[in-house]
Amino acid sequence: MFVRFLRPNNLSQKMMRVIFSIYLVVTLLITSLQFLSEYLKTQDAIVSELQQLDATVRGPISTSLWQYNHNQLDSLTSGLIQMPIIEGVDVFDQNSQSIISKRFYDPTSVPLSIFDSTSELSWSLNGESIPLGTLVLYSSSGVVLERVWFGFALIAITAFIKLTVLFWLFIWAFDRYLATPLRQLMSQVNEVQLSPSISKRINLSNTENNELSQLQEHMNNMLSAMSTDRERLLEGEQARRDWLEDAVAKRTEDLQILNEKLKHLATRDSLTDVLNRGSFFETAQQLLVLSQRQKSTASFILMDLDFFKRINDTYGHFIGDKVLIHFTQTLQGFLRKSDLLGRVGGEEFAIFLPDTGLDAACQLADKIRQTISDAALEVEGKTVTYTVSLGVESSGPEDQLIDELFKRVDLKLYGAKGKGRDRVER
């Protein structure tokens, strides 16, 4: 039972653990407060005893100081240190210099808490009080604990007995009024679940009018409603199945169409409808590998519209988009079906030409450059002209990755832009 309390596997045991844990925490808190209260009360009593003892020995010690009788002073302090409540004695002169300092405890094992009573030593001469020094009597937590130890033990034993008795009372009460009825309820629910007939009902042996009996009634009402609805559901099942088959067939067809559209959208640039960067490089890599297997040469043309930002800033982004569309449409008029055209940047485009040498690629690039340079785009009554810079590179026998070919052609493109733009660099 105690193991089940520590590792509960059902609701009733978890509730029992929570309630008992709360009670345990409250009990420990109250017991701790009792310990603290007893400790502080005993400490106050010892401080009062120190003050009384201080008042008793203050006169003889003052006399010894006045008469410079160190033997008598040493005897007095030695007697004090032997008293049960004294842990230490200090006598200081009027300049706060130590005259005598004695400790009952070992300096290497100082008590947890030390408290003291301090009084001024003086001598009366001709009605005048002459200060002689200070007397300090020390006591400690060890003295307090020695006095309250029995009370502490009695409080702890009483708390343990109460916790033990209440623990078993908690276990008995939860098992009698909650755990056993819940186990019976779960058992009958399992029987209803496994029964081929839905006419079976729950019948708990505990007939008291409580939450469990109300739960039983609600569950039986639910089973009755389920039995009534079952026939109606069976009647409509075939009709729904037929409708579902038709709906699934139509949905499958729609999904096929949608997948084709999504595939197109995933591989195409939304503005120009040419291949986007990812699809272009993926397909170009495959064509490059095929060219290497066939020992043929492929070429790569990288293009960048010159001063395209100036077009956007001058005419607006709408006309800038029209320029990009015009550019791609112009390019498509020069390409074969086997050639790839893709948008690889904002105003940067690329063409991959299988089975094409460097000279043929340069001729195509120059035709594109000249056509774009001669073109004029009319949009909303505005005439827009623009140019393009092109870099051309062809593959060698060692080229296996399209990225390496792209790096080289990118350098060619930047060379074309650096030499004044509107040119082809090979």
CORMO-V832115 format. One record per helix or strand of 3 or more residues. SS is the DSSP state (hx for helix, st for strand). FROM is the first residue (numbers start at 1). LEN is the number of residues. If there is no record, write none. Layout:
ss=SS from=FROM len=LEN
ss=SS from=FROM len=LEN
//
This chain:
ss=hx from=2 len=5
ss=hx from=11 len=56
ss=hx from=70 len=12
ss=st from=88 len=6
ss=st from=98 len=6
ss=st from=114 len=12
ss=st from=128 len=13
ss=hx from=141 len=54
ss=hx from=211 len=57
ss=hx from=277 len=17
ss=st from=299 len=7
ss=hx from=308 len=8
ss=hx from=317 len=16
ss=st from=340 len=4
ss=st from=348 len=6
ss=hx from=358 len=17
ss=st from=377 len=3
ss=st from=382 len=3
ss=st from=388 len=7
ss=hx from=402 len=17
//
